[in-house]
Amino acid sequence: MPRSVLVVDDDSSFRQLAIALLRSWGHDVVGEAGSIAEAVERVTELRPDTVLIDVGLPDGDGFQLTARMRLMSWQPRVLLISSDSSAATDSEARQAGAVGFVPKTDMTGLQFRRMLDG
């Protein structure tokens, strides 16, 4: 099922790669953000049903943003990612309210796609 997705990562080059990947799978990438503050604005404005969030952001971390997403009235699905595979575990991500954690190097894999597709 195609999802509307917001990509949150402080690396604009990575955001473009993620957007291209998600669109190639048929998802509607409705926006992007490079910080928690920008992501909160975009989520409120665009109301995506899924938010892909990097763990390391310049104004906080993906866990903090996940907690804020859990307070939204429609509670978008959150997937946490990081270039540092030890930045989080799937269990920690789930405890924070995300559907899981995937290292960026595994984003083309089946596990990530299953989490994204729900």
Helices and strands as residue ranges (DSSP letters): E 4-8, H 12-24, E 28-33, H 36-46, E 50-54, E 56-57, E 60-61, H 62-70, E 77-82, H 90-96, E 100-103, G 104-106, H 110-117
